Every structure is written in structure tokens, then in C-alpha cells.
Amino acid sequence: MRTLVLNAGYEPLAIVPFRRAIALVLAGKAVILVADEVPVRSAERTLARPAVVVLTRYVRIPYQRRVPLSRRGVLRRDGHRCCYCGRSASTVDHVLPRSRGGQDTWENLVAACLPCNGRKGDRTPAEIGWSLVQPPRAPSGGSWVVRGSEQRRPAWDGYLPDLDVAA
């Protein structure tokens, strides 16, 4: 079981094992907002199993958190759908091919199905008369910064924003 940890301002910080969340609660550093039905029992006490906890003190993040570029992230951003035909995608394609100077950036990578990726080859979509279903953008939002949030639990719905893509 995993637990969503919220900062004192209710923005998502991390997803941790429930044992870590219980340690935060017992130390007085966090408060349980949402608990699971099944409690945690020890020889001396019974505690609610936390699904969502909020820290009692605000934790300042000293840097701008950016979403790291990864194959999994590109597929997640595009919903595992090909940006050329809309079918299920399992590969990542460079809109401007690397052989023509295309970079590994959020704006140049899209999810693609194997047939479309092979057909496109070393050409741009415009050269073969294709268009993108949606323009690729860098993702943003708390749910992109928090690792593991793609495997959501229903208890997190009110606290973890939807998967957003930067406008």
C-alpha cells in the first residue's frame, strides 16, 4: 500500500509506503486526512492505515521541480495513443528526426504505434502528409512531479490534480 503525502499547503509532495506515513504520523510530523478501511495493528495499539497524509509544517522546495524526460513519460503524456493515427502506441518517435537535428525534448517526442513509426522513418510528418493529433508539450502539474502518481488510488482523487499538459 502506498500513501500520498501532501505539503502543509495541500500540494502533493510524494508517494511513500504506508509504513513511512505511519512513522510521520507517530512522530507528529503529519496528520491522516484519509484512511483505508483496514487498520494497522500492533501488539499495543491499532492505527488507521493512511491513504493520504498532510504534513503539519510547510516544507519549502528550494528548486523548481521539472518533469524529467523519459520514454515512459512521453507515452504517459500521450495516453499510450499514437499521435499520428490514434491507435495504441508502444514506441516513441522524434517529430523532427534526430538525423536532421531533432533533439530529445518534450516538444519533439511523441508516442507512436510501431507501423506509423516505421512508415514515417526519417521524414517529418509534413513531408508525408500526416498531421499530429495534438501538438507535443511539456507536462506540468503536481501529478507529473510526484513519482508513482500514474497508478492512482481512488482515495487520492480530491488531492492529486488531473494529469495536465502545459498550455
VMD Tcl script that builds the backbone (N, CA, C; Angstrom):
set m [mol new atoms 501]
animate dup $m
set s [atomselect $m all]
$s set {name element resname resid chain x y z} {
  {N N MET 1 A 0.829 -1.189 0.000}
  {CA C MET 1 A 0.000 0.000 0.000}
  {C C MET 1 A 0.872 1.250 0.000}
  {N N ARG 2 A 0.426 2.239 -0.744}
  {CA C ARG 2 A 1.143 3.496 -0.832}
  {C C ARG 2 A 0.278 4.625 -0.278}
  {N N THR 3 A 0.957 5.667 0.176}
  {CA C THR 3 A 0.272 6.804 0.788}
  {C C THR 3 A 0.719 8.086 0.096}
  {N N LEU 4 A -0.236 8.955 -0.203}
  {CA C LEU 4 A 0.055 10.263 -0.777}
  {C C LEU 4 A 0.387 11.223 0.355}
  {N N VAL 5 A 1.534 11.911 0.239}
  {CA C VAL 5 A 1.961 12.892 1.233}
  {C C VAL 5 A 1.752 14.283 0.645}
  {N N LEU 6 A 0.997 15.106 1.359}
  {CA C LEU 6 A 0.731 16.482 0.940}
  {C C LEU 6 A 1.522 17.440 1.816}
  {N N ASN 7 A 1.987 18.529 1.221}
  {CA C ASN 7 A 2.630 19.579 1.992}
  {C C ASN 7 A 1.562 20.275 2.838}
  {N N ALA 8 A 1.970 21.114 3.763}
  {CA C ALA 8 A 1.018 21.812 4.615}
  {C C ALA 8 A 0.078 22.694 3.800}
  {N N GLY 9 A 0.484 23.082 2.601}
  {CA C GLY 9 A -0.367 23.849 1.699}
  {C C GLY 9 A -1.221 22.975 0.808}
  {N N TYR 10 A -1.253 21.673 1.068}
  {CA C TYR 10 A -2.051 20.669 0.370}
  {C C TYR 10 A -1.597 20.405 -1.060}
  {N N GLU 11 A -0.381 20.773 -1.435}
  {CA C GLU 11 A 0.123 20.361 -2.742}
  {C C GLU 11 A 0.843 19.027 -2.582}
  {N N PRO 12 A 0.732 18.143 -3.581}
  {CA C PRO 12 A 1.338 16.820 -3.460}
  {C C PRO 12 A 2.857 16.898 -3.439}
  {N N LEU 13 A 3.465 16.154 -2.511}
  {CA C LEU 13 A 4.928 16.108 -2.399}
  {C C LEU 13 A 5.503 14.781 -2.849}
  {N N ALA 14 A 4.913 13.692 -2.381}
  {CA C ALA 14 A 5.485 12.379 -2.647}
  {C C ALA 14 A 4.450 11.293 -2.428}
  {N N ILE 15 A 4.795 10.124 -2.914}
  {CA C ILE 15 A 4.032 8.923 -2.630}
  {C C ILE 15 A 4.998 7.979 -1.931}
  {N N VAL 16 A 4.639 7.569 -0.732}
  {CA C VAL 16 A 5.541 6.776 0.108}
  {C C VAL 16 A 4.835 5.496 0.551}
  {N N PRO 17 A 5.601 4.499 0.985}
  {CA C PRO 17 A 4.966 3.310 1.573}
  {C C PRO 17 A 4.184 3.701 2.826}
  {N N PHE 18 A 3.100 2.979 3.107}
  {CA C PHE 18 A 2.259 3.357 4.248}
  {C C PHE 18 A 3.024 3.292 5.565}
  {N N ARG 19 A 4.044 2.462 5.651}
  {CA C ARG 19 A 4.828 2.389 6.891}
  {C C ARG 19 A 5.557 3.704 7.150}
  {N N ARG 20 A 6.070 4.326 6.090}
  {CA C ARG 20 A 6.723 5.635 6.238}
  {C C ARG 20 A 5.701 6.675 6.683}
  {N N ALA 21 A 4.508 6.619 6.128}
  {CA C ALA 21 A 3.449 7.558 6.509}
  {C C ALA 21 A 3.060 7.375 7.975}
  {N N ILE 22 A 2.995 6.138 8.438}
  {CA C ILE 22 A 2.676 5.887 9.850}
  {C C ILE 22 A 3.776 6.456 10.739}
  {N N ALA 23 A 5.036 6.313 10.312}
  {CA C ALA 23 A 6.145 6.879 11.086}
  {C C ALA 23 A 6.027 8.400 11.171}
  {N N LEU 24 A 5.621 9.047 10.081}
  {CA C LEU 24 A 5.418 10.502 10.102}
  {C C LEU 24 A 4.300 10.890 11.056}
  {N N VAL 25 A 3.218 10.124 11.057}
  {CA C VAL 25 A 2.084 10.417 11.936}
  {C C VAL 25 A 2.477 10.214 13.403}
  {N N LEU 26 A 3.141 9.106 13.700}
  {CA C LEU 26 A 3.543 8.832 15.086}
  {C C LEU 26 A 4.550 9.855 15.604}
  {N N ALA 27 A 5.373 10.413 14.712}
  {CA C ALA 27 A 6.347 11.430 15.108}
  {C C ALA 27 A 5.715 12.818 15.218}
  {N N GLY 28 A 4.445 12.935 14.860}
  {CA C GLY 28 A 3.766 14.222 14.942}
  {C C GLY 28 A 4.078 15.142 13.771}
  {N N LYS 29 A 4.654 14.604 12.724}
  {CA C LYS 29 A 5.008 15.418 11.561}
  {C C LYS 29 A 3.917 15.446 10.503}
  {N N ALA 30 A 2.930 14.565 10.630}
  {CA C ALA 30 A 1.847 14.508 9.650}
  {C C ALA 30 A 0.546 14.119 10.345}
  {N N VAL 31 A -0.553 14.415 9.660}
  {CA C VAL 31 A -1.888 14.088 10.146}
  {C C VAL 31 A -2.586 13.297 9.044}
  {N N ILE 32 A -3.312 12.268 9.422}
  {CA C ILE 32 A -4.044 11.457 8.445}
  {C C ILE 32 A -5.288 12.209 7.983}
  {N N LEU 33 A -5.418 12.385 6.668}
  {CA C LEU 33 A -6.609 13.001 6.094}
  {C C LEU 33 A -7.613 11.947 5.653}
  {N N VAL 34 A -7.096 10.901 4.991}
  {CA C VAL 34 A -7.947 9.813 4.509}
  {C C VAL 34 A -7.309 8.511 4.945}
  {N N ALA 35 A -8.122 7.633 5.530}
  {CA C ALA 35 A -7.620 6.332 5.981}
  {C C ALA 35 A -8.319 5.216 5.220}
  {N N ASP 36 A -7.601 4.105 5.058}
  {CA C ASP 36 A -8.183 2.909 4.460}
  {C C ASP 36 A -9.094 2.221 5.470}
  {N N GLU 37 A -9.897 1.287 4.969}
  {CA C GLU 37 A -10.817 0.564 5.841}
  {C C GLU 37 A -10.077 -0.373 6.791}
  {N N VAL 38 A -8.995 -0.975 6.320}
  {CA C VAL 38 A -8.268 -1.968 7.111}
  {C C VAL 38 A -7.227 -1.254 7.970}
  {N N PRO 39 A -7.324 -1.332 9.288}
  {CA C PRO 39 A -6.346 -0.664 10.153}
  {C C PRO 39 A -5.050 -1.474 10.258}
  {N N VAL 40 A -4.041 -0.838 10.834}
  {CA C VAL 40 A -2.767 -1.489 11.113}
  {C C VAL 40 A -2.759 -1.807 12.601}
  {N N ARG 41 A -2.457 -3.051 12.923}
  {CA C ARG 41 A -2.488 -3.475 14.325}
  {C C ARG 41 A -1.105 -3.892 14.775}
  {N N SER 42 A -0.779 -3.503 15.999}
  {CA C SER 42 A 0.446 -3.973 16.635}
  {C C SER 42 A 0.032 -4.631 17.951}
  {N N ALA 43 A 1.003 -5.058 18.716}
  {CA C ALA 43 A 0.692 -5.705 19.992}
  {C C ALA 43 A 0.065 -4.724 20.978}
  {N N GLU 44 A 0.380 -3.431 20.823}
  {CA C GLU 44 A -0.066 -2.444 21.802}
  {C C GLU 44 A -1.171 -1.520 21.325}
  {N N ARG 45 A -1.300 -1.315 20.024}
  {CA C ARG 45 A -2.305 -0.363 19.558}
  {C C ARG 45 A -2.774 -0.689 18.147}
  {N N THR 46 A -3.862 -0.045 17.793}
  {CA C THR 46 A -4.426 -0.146 16.450}
  {C C THR 46 A -4.461 1.262 15.864}
  {N N LEU 47 A -3.922 1.394 14.651}
  {CA C LEU 47 A -3.885 2.691 13.962}
  {C C LEU 47 A -4.604 2.593 12.627}
  {N N ALA 48 A -5.147 3.699 12.212}
  {CA C ALA 48 A -5.733 3.756 10.882}
  {C C ALA 48 A -4.606 3.682 9.849}
  {N N ARG 49 A -4.835 2.940 8.773}
  {CA C ARG 49 A -3.834 2.860 7.706}
  {C C ARG 49 A -4.023 4.083 6.806}
  {N N PRO 50 A -3.025 4.962 6.729}
  {CA C PRO 50 A -3.210 6.212 5.986}
  {C C PRO 50 A -3.188 6.011 4.473}
  {N N ALA 51 A -4.128 6.664 3.793}
  {CA C ALA 51 A -4.129 6.719 2.331}
  {C C ALA 51 A -3.617 8.084 1.883}
  {N N VAL 52 A -3.944 9.133 2.655}
  {CA C VAL 52 A -3.480 10.497 2.387}
  {C C VAL 52 A -3.103 11.128 3.719}
  {N N VAL 53 A -1.903 11.708 3.788}
  {CA C VAL 53 A -1.479 12.450 4.982}
  {C C VAL 53 A -1.054 13.850 4.563}
  {N N VAL 54 A -1.191 14.798 5.497}
  {CA C VAL 54 A -0.735 16.165 5.262}
  {C C VAL 54 A 0.293 16.493 6.344}
  {N N LEU 55 A 1.383 17.121 5.926}
  {CA C LEU 55 A 2.426 17.498 6.874}
  {C C LEU 55 A 1.933 18.627 7.759}
  {N N THR 56 A 2.382 18.651 9.011}
  {CA C THR 56 A 1.945 19.688 9.946}
  {C C THR 56 A 2.716 20.986 9.743}
  {N N ARG 57 A 3.902 20.908 9.161}
  {CA C ARG 57 A 4.702 22.102 8.856}
  {C C ARG 57 A 4.994 22.144 7.379}
  {N N TYR 58 A 5.038 23.334 6.829}
  {CA C TYR 58 A 5.295 23.506 5.404}
  {C C TYR 58 A 6.749 23.164 5.084}
  {N N VAL 59 A 6.960 22.371 4.040}
  {CA C VAL 59 A 8.301 22.027 3.577}
  {C C VAL 59 A 8.575 22.855 2.335}
  {N N ARG 60 A 9.572 23.712 2.415}
  {CA C ARG 60 A 9.924 24.574 1.287}
  {C C ARG 60 A 10.762 23.788 0.299}
  {N N ILE 61 A 10.346 23.796 -0.960}
  {CA C ILE 61 A 11.100 23.136 -2.020}
  {C C ILE 61 A 12.039 24.190 -2.617}
  {N N PRO 62 A 13.359 24.037 -2.447}
  {CA C PRO 62 A 14.285 25.103 -2.821}
  {C C PRO 62 A 14.592 25.215 -4.312}
  {N N TYR 63 A 14.003 24.384 -5.131}
  {CA C TYR 63 A 14.305 24.425 -6.553}
  {C C TYR 63 A 13.020 24.256 -7.350}
  {N N GLN 64 A 13.084 24.665 -8.599}
  {CA C GLN 64 A 11.946 24.477 -9.497}
  {C C GLN 64 A 11.936 23.027 -9.955}
  {N N ARG 65 A 10.879 22.320 -9.616}
  {CA C ARG 65 A 10.820 20.909 -9.991}
  {C C ARG 65 A 10.348 20.795 -11.441}
  {N N ARG 66 A 11.173 20.169 -12.269}
  {CA C ARG 66 A 10.820 19.928 -13.664}
  {C C ARG 66 A 10.564 18.447 -13.857}
  {N N VAL 67 A 9.734 18.155 -14.806}
  {CA C VAL 67 A 9.429 16.764 -15.099}
  {C C VAL 67 A 10.556 16.210 -15.960}
  {N N PRO 68 A 11.247 15.161 -15.495}
  {CA C PRO 68 A 12.328 14.606 -16.299}
  {C C PRO 68 A 11.783 13.913 -17.543}
  {N N LEU 69 A 12.497 14.059 -18.639}
  {CA C LEU 69 A 12.108 13.449 -19.909}
  {C C LEU 69 A 12.432 11.963 -19.874}
  {N N SER 70 A 11.454 11.141 -20.243}
  {CA C SER 70 A 11.669 9.698 -20.310}
  {C C SER 70 A 10.699 9.104 -21.325}
  {N N ARG 71 A 11.023 7.935 -21.804}
  {CA C ARG 71 A 10.148 7.220 -22.729}
  {C C ARG 71 A 8.791 6.971 -22.070}
  {N N ARG 72 A 8.813 6.506 -20.832}
  {CA C ARG 72 A 7.580 6.242 -20.092}
  {C C ARG 72 A 6.756 7.519 -19.938}
  {N N GLY 73 A 7.424 8.646 -19.684}
  {CA C GLY 73 A 6.727 9.914 -19.535}
  {C C GLY 73 A 6.045 10.363 -20.816}
  {N N VAL 74 A 6.712 10.170 -21.963}
  {CA C VAL 74 A 6.123 10.550 -23.251}
  {C C VAL 74 A 4.893 9.691 -23.520}
  {N N LEU 75 A 5.003 8.390 -23.295}
  {CA C LEU 75 A 3.849 7.507 -23.501}
  {C C LEU 75 A 2.705 7.869 -22.554}
  {N N ARG 76 A 3.038 8.188 -21.317}
  {CA C ARG 76 A 2.018 8.578 -20.340}
  {C C ARG 76 A 1.338 9.887 -20.744}
  {N N ARG 77 A 2.134 10.862 -21.162}
  {CA C ARG 77 A 1.579 12.154 -21.570}
  {C C ARG 77 A 0.587 11.985 -22.713}
  {N N ASP 78 A 0.911 11.115 -23.673}
  {CA C ASP 78 A 0.061 10.925 -24.852}
  {C C ASP 78 A -0.994 9.839 -24.651}
  {N N GLY 79 A -1.122 9.350 -23.429}
  {CA C GLY 79 A -2.150 8.355 -23.129}
  {C C GLY 79 A -1.933 7.020 -23.821}
  {N N HIS 80 A -0.691 6.692 -24.130}
  {CA C HIS 80 A -0.343 5.449 -24.844}
  {C C HIS 80 A -1.104 5.340 -26.161}
  {N N ARG 81 A -1.346 6.486 -26.796}
  {CA C ARG 81 A -2.033 6.553 -28.084}
  {C C ARG 81 A -1.108 7.173 -29.117}
  {N N CYS 82 A -1.111 6.608 -30.329}
  {CA C CYS 82 A -0.276 7.114 -31.422}
  {C C CYS 82 A -0.714 8.529 -31.791}
  {N N CYS 83 A 0.225 9.434 -31.889}
  {CA C CYS 83 A -0.091 10.824 -32.222}
  {C C CYS 83 A -0.340 11.018 -33.714}
  {N N TYR 84 A -0.171 9.960 -34.495}
  {CA C TYR 84 A -0.424 10.046 -35.935}
  {C C TYR 84 A -1.767 9.424 -36.320}
  {N N CYS 85 A -2.085 8.256 -35.733}
  {CA C CYS 85 A -3.315 7.561 -36.131}
  {C C CYS 85 A -4.289 7.336 -34.980}
  {N N GLY 86 A -3.849 7.490 -33.738}
  {CA C GLY 86 A -4.723 7.329 -32.588}
  {C C GLY 86 A -4.806 5.919 -32.025}
  {N N ARG 87 A -4.122 4.949 -32.655}
  {CA C ARG 87 A -4.132 3.582 -32.121}
  {C C ARG 87 A -3.210 3.468 -30.921}
  {N N SER 88 A -3.193 2.302 -30.324}
  {CA C SER 88 A -2.343 2.047 -29.164}
  {C C SER 88 A -0.865 2.188 -29.553}
  {N N ALA 89 A -0.109 2.924 -28.739}
  {CA C ALA 89 A 1.299 3.191 -29.041}
  {C C ALA 89 A 2.208 2.470 -28.065}
  {N N SER 90 A 3.331 2.003 -28.593}
  {CA C SER 90 A 4.320 1.349 -27.740}
  {C C SER 90 A 5.730 1.882 -27.987}
  {N N THR 91 A 5.883 2.793 -28.950}
  {CA C THR 91 A 7.195 3.365 -29.237}
  {C C THR 91 A 7.127 4.882 -29.149}
  {N N VAL 92 A 8.296 5.495 -29.145}
  {CA C VAL 92 A 8.407 6.952 -29.119}
  {C C VAL 92 A 9.094 7.393 -30.411}
  {N N ASP 93 A 8.562 8.448 -31.028}
  {CA C ASP 93 A 9.087 8.935 -32.307}
  {C C ASP 93 A 9.514 10.390 -32.179}
  {N N HIS 94 A 10.576 10.755 -32.890}
  {CA C HIS 94 A 11.014 12.151 -32.988}
  {C C HIS 94 A 10.242 12.796 -34.132}
  {N N VAL 95 A 9.512 13.868 -33.858}
  {CA C VAL 95 A 8.769 14.573 -34.904}
  {C C VAL 95 A 9.756 15.077 -35.950}
  {N N LEU 96 A 10.768 15.798 -35.531}
  {CA C LEU 96 A 11.888 16.158 -36.404}
  {C C LEU 96 A 12.959 15.108 -36.133}
  {N N PRO 97 A 13.257 14.233 -37.115}
  {CA C PRO 97 A 14.183 13.119 -36.866}
  {C C PRO 97 A 15.537 13.583 -36.342}
  {N N ARG 98 A 16.143 12.734 -35.539}
  {CA C ARG 98 A 17.454 13.045 -34.962}
  {C C ARG 98 A 18.498 13.256 -36.055}
  {N N SER 99 A 18.364 12.556 -37.155}
  {CA C SER 99 A 19.324 12.708 -38.249}
  {C C SER 99 A 19.250 14.081 -38.890}
  {N N ARG 100 A 18.188 14.803 -38.641}
  {CA C ARG 100 A 18.022 16.162 -39.185}
  {C C ARG 100 A 18.155 17.221 -38.095}
  {N N GLY 101 A 18.695 16.826 -36.973}
  {CA C GLY 101 A 18.924 17.787 -35.897}
  {C C GLY 101 A 17.860 17.816 -34.824}
  {N N GLY 102 A 16.925 16.892 -34.864}
  {CA C GLY 102 A 15.877 16.839 -33.848}
  {C C GLY 102 A 16.456 16.468 -32.495}
  {N N GLN 103 A 15.999 17.145 -31.471}
  {CA C GLN 103 A 16.508 16.944 -30.121}
  {C C GLN 103 A 15.580 16.038 -29.316}
  {N N ASP 104 A 16.103 15.526 -28.225}
  {CA C ASP 104 A 15.305 14.755 -27.283}
  {C C ASP 104 A 14.652 15.732 -26.308}
  {N N THR 105 A 13.531 16.306 -26.711}
  {CA C THR 105 A 12.796 17.255 -25.879}
  {C C THR 105 A 11.323 16.845 -25.849}
  {N N TRP 106 A 10.592 17.348 -24.856}
  {CA C TRP 106 A 9.164 17.069 -24.768}
  {C C TRP 106 A 8.434 17.526 -26.027}
  {N N GLU 107 A 8.886 18.628 -26.629}
  {CA C GLU 107 A 8.203 19.205 -27.781}
  {C C GLU 107 A 8.517 18.465 -29.078}
  {N N ASN 108 A 9.530 17.573 -29.092}
  {CA C ASN 108 A 9.906 16.856 -30.307}
  {C C ASN 108 A 9.614 15.362 -30.225}
  {N N LEU 109 A 9.196 14.858 -29.091}
  {CA C LEU 109 A 8.923 13.430 -28.937}
  {C C LEU 109 A 7.429 13.179 -28.798}
  {N N VAL 110 A 6.940 12.162 -29.492}
  {CA C VAL 110 A 5.537 11.774 -29.413}
  {C C VAL 110 A 5.435 10.258 -29.332}
  {N N ALA 111 A 4.336 9.771 -28.789}
  {CA C ALA 111 A 4.054 8.342 -28.784}
  {C C ALA 111 A 3.608 7.946 -30.183}
  {N N ALA 112 A 4.047 6.774 -30.627}
  {CA C ALA 112 A 3.687 6.299 -31.969}
  {C C ALA 112 A 3.519 4.787 -31.940}
  {N N CYS 113 A 2.597 4.306 -32.762}
  {CA C CYS 113 A 2.464 2.854 -32.901}
  {C C CYS 113 A 3.603 2.378 -33.799}
  {N N LEU 114 A 3.904 1.111 -33.732}
  {CA C LEU 114 A 5.024 0.558 -34.494}
  {C C LEU 114 A 4.859 0.743 -36.004}
  {N N PRO 115 A 3.676 0.492 -36.605}
  {CA C PRO 115 A 3.531 0.704 -38.052}
  {C C PRO 115 A 3.751 2.161 -38.477}
  {N N CYS 116 A 3.193 3.117 -37.722}
  {CA C CYS 116 A 3.380 4.535 -38.083}
  {C C CYS 116 A 4.831 4.957 -37.912}
  {N N ASN 117 A 5.474 4.498 -36.851}
  {CA C ASN 117 A 6.873 4.844 -36.618}
  {C C ASN 117 A 7.739 4.315 -37.751}
  {N N GLY 118 A 7.464 3.091 -38.204}
  {CA C GLY 118 A 8.228 2.517 -39.311}
  {C C GLY 118 A 7.948 3.217 -40.629}
  {N N ARG 119 A 6.682 3.536 -40.913}
  {CA C ARG 119 A 6.319 4.226 -42.153}
  {C C ARG 119 A 6.898 5.625 -42.223}
  {N N LYS 120 A 6.921 6.308 -41.107}
  {CA C LYS 120 A 7.431 7.680 -41.083}
  {C C LYS 120 A 8.926 7.697 -41.347}
  {N N GLY 121 A 9.628 6.788 -40.726}
  {CA C GLY 121 A 11.064 6.679 -40.963}
  {C C GLY 121 A 11.812 7.960 -40.658}
  {N N ASP 122 A 12.592 8.414 -41.623}
  {CA C ASP 122 A 13.475 9.570 -41.471}
  {C C ASP 122 A 12.871 10.830 -42.094}
  {N N ARG 123 A 11.553 10.949 -42.021}
  {CA C ARG 123 A 10.877 12.110 -42.613}
  {C C ARG 123 A 10.079 12.840 -41.550}
  {N N THR 124 A 9.692 14.048 -41.861}
  {CA C THR 124 A 8.822 14.792 -40.957}
  {C C THR 124 A 7.377 14.454 -41.305}
  {N N PRO 125 A 6.446 14.662 -40.385}
  {CA C PRO 125 A 5.035 14.374 -40.700}
  {C C PRO 125 A 4.531 15.182 -41.903}
  {N N ALA 126 A 4.972 16.412 -42.038}
  {CA C ALA 126 A 4.522 17.251 -43.162}
  {C C ALA 126 A 4.985 16.689 -44.508}
  {N N GLU 127 A 6.157 16.101 -44.551}
  {CA C GLU 127 A 6.691 15.559 -45.807}
  {C C GLU 127 A 5.873 14.383 -46.333}
  {N N ILE 128 A 5.205 13.665 -45.465}
  {CA C ILE 128 A 4.391 12.529 -45.921}
  {C C ILE 128 A 2.892 12.809 -45.792}
  {N N GLY 129 A 2.541 14.046 -45.498}
  {CA C GLY 129 A 1.143 14.457 -45.453}
  {C C GLY 129 A 0.402 14.071 -44.185}
  {N N TRP 130 A 1.112 13.837 -43.123}
  {CA C TRP 130 A 0.491 13.492 -41.847}
  {C C TRP 130 A 0.376 14.724 -40.965}
  {N N SER 131 A -0.518 14.661 -40.017}
  {CA C SER 131 A -0.600 15.712 -39.002}
  {C C SER 131 A -0.669 15.044 -37.638}
  {N N LEU 132 A -0.256 15.778 -36.637}
  {CA C LEU 132 A -0.291 15.263 -35.276}
  {C C LEU 132 A -1.694 15.421 -34.699}
  {N N VAL 133 A -2.137 14.435 -33.937}
  {CA C VAL 133 A -3.440 14.502 -33.278}
  {C C VAL 133 A -3.465 15.701 -32.339}
  {N N GLN 134 A -2.356 15.920 -31.615}
  {CA C GLN 134 A -2.211 17.086 -30.747}
  {C C GLN 134 A -0.734 17.464 -30.719}
  {N N PRO 135 A -0.430 18.753 -30.619}
  {CA C PRO 135 A 0.982 19.157 -30.577}
  {C C PRO 135 A 1.639 18.704 -29.279}
  {N N PRO 136 A 2.859 18.202 -29.346}
  {CA C PRO 136 A 3.534 17.748 -28.116}
  {C C PRO 136 A 3.970 18.931 -27.257}
  {N N ARG 137 A 3.731 18.809 -25.940}
  {CA C ARG 137 A 4.104 19.852 -24.982}
  {C C ARG 137 A 4.695 19.212 -23.747}
  {N N ALA 138 A 5.442 20.000 -23.024}
  {CA C ALA 138 A 5.999 19.521 -21.758}
  {C C ALA 138 A 4.882 19.421 -20.731}
  {N N PRO 139 A 4.798 18.324 -20.002}
  {CA C PRO 139 A 3.754 18.200 -18.978}
  {C C PRO 139 A 4.063 19.064 -17.768}
  {N N SER 140 A 3.031 19.409 -17.037}
  {CA C SER 140 A 3.206 20.188 -15.811}
  {C C SER 140 A 2.139 19.768 -14.820}
  {N N GLY 141 A 2.249 20.252 -13.621}
  {CA C GLY 141 A 1.266 19.939 -12.598}
  {C C GLY 141 A 1.832 19.004 -11.557}
  {N N GLY 142 A 1.209 19.020 -10.396}
  {CA C GLY 142 A 1.690 18.228 -9.272}
  {C C GLY 142 A 1.725 16.738 -9.530}
  {N N SER 143 A 0.762 16.240 -10.291}
  {CA C SER 143 A 0.732 14.806 -10.520}
  {C C SER 143 A 1.853 14.341 -11.432}
  {N N TRP 144 A 2.463 15.240 -12.190}
  {CA C TRP 144 A 3.603 14.863 -13.028}
  {C C TRP 144 A 4.895 14.895 -12.240}
  {N N VAL 145 A 4.968 15.740 -11.255}
  {CA C VAL 145 A 6.196 15.856 -10.469}
  {C C VAL 145 A 6.303 14.721 -9.461}
  {N N VAL 146 A 5.163 14.256 -8.963}
  {CA C VAL 146 A 5.140 13.200 -7.953}
  {C C VAL 146 A 5.264 11.844 -8.641}
  {N N ARG 147 A 6.374 11.160 -8.381}
  {CA C ARG 147 A 6.598 9.847 -8.982}
  {C C ARG 147 A 5.592 8.841 -8.435}
  {N N GLY 148 A 5.073 8.005 -9.337}
  {CA C GLY 148 A 4.133 6.971 -8.926}
  {C C GLY 148 A 2.686 7.394 -8.983}
  {N N SER 149 A 2.420 8.650 -9.323}
  {CA C SER 149 A 1.039 9.121 -9.315}
  {C C SER 149 A 0.247 8.634 -10.524}
  {N N GLU 150 A 0.907 8.023 -11.499}
  {CA C GLU 150 A 0.162 7.493 -12.634}
  {C C GLU 150 A -0.657 6.260 -12.246}
  {N N GLN 151 A -0.291 5.616 -11.142}
  {CA C GLN 151 A -1.051 4.487 -10.623}
  {C C GLN 151 A -1.851 4.985 -9.413}
  {N N ARG 152 A -2.911 5.676 -9.718}
  {CA C ARG 152 A -3.698 6.348 -8.694}
  {C C ARG 152 A -4.546 5.398 -7.873}
  {N N ARG 153 A -4.803 5.848 -6.666}
  {CA C ARG 153 A -5.771 5.186 -5.802}
  {C C ARG 153 A -6.985 6.092 -5.727}
  {N N PRO 154 A -8.171 5.537 -5.626}
  {CA C PRO 154 A -9.386 6.373 -5.566}
  {C C PRO 154 A -9.367 7.375 -4.411}
  {N N ALA 155 A -8.713 7.061 -3.314}
  {CA C ALA 155 A -8.678 7.962 -2.166}
  {C C ALA 155 A -7.910 9.247 -2.460}
  {N N TRP 156 A -7.094 9.255 -3.506}
  {CA C TRP 156 A -6.272 10.425 -3.825}
  {C C TRP 156 A -6.987 11.419 -4.731}
  {N N ASP 157 A -8.147 11.075 -5.265}
  {CA C ASP 157 A -8.795 11.893 -6.296}
  {C C ASP 157 A -8.998 13.343 -5.903}
  {N N GLY 158 A -9.359 13.623 -4.699}
  {CA C GLY 158 A -9.591 15.007 -4.301}
  {C C GLY 158 A -8.321 15.791 -4.011}
  {N N TYR 159 A -7.181 15.119 -3.934}
  {CA C TYR 159 A -5.947 15.783 -3.523}
  {C C TYR 159 A -4.888 15.832 -4.606}
  {N N LEU 160 A -4.958 14.950 -5.578}
  {CA C LEU 160 A -3.980 14.896 -6.650}
  {C C LEU 160 A -4.627 15.407 -7.922}
  {N N PRO 161 A -4.099 16.483 -8.493}
  {CA C PRO 161 A -4.752 17.049 -9.682}
  {C C PRO 161 A -4.680 16.096 -10.867}
  {N N ASP 162 A -5.544 16.347 -11.836}
  {CA C ASP 162 A -5.518 15.546 -13.056}
  {C C ASP 162 A -4.210 15.741 -13.776}
  {N N LEU 163 A -3.899 14.791 -14.657}
  {CA C LEU 163 A -2.661 14.884 -15.432}
  {C C LEU 163 A -2.828 16.036 -16.423}
  {N N ASP 164 A -2.043 17.075 -16.231}
  {CA C ASP 164 A -2.128 18.272 -17.069}
  {C C ASP 164 A -0.942 18.321 -18.008}
  {N N VAL 165 A -1.152 18.971 -19.145}
  {CA C VAL 165 A -0.060 19.271 -20.065}
  {C C VAL 165 A 0.005 20.775 -20.157}
  {N N ALA 166 A 1.215 21.326 -20.127}
  {CA C ALA 166 A 1.382 22.776 -20.143}
  {C C ALA 166 A 0.722 23.375 -21.379}
  {N N ALA 167 A 0.083 24.491 -21.209}
  {CA C ALA 167 A -0.604 25.150 -22.327}
  {C C ALA 167 A 0.336 25.962 -23.164}
}
mol reanalyze $m
mol bondsrecalc $m
mol representation Tube
mol addrep $m
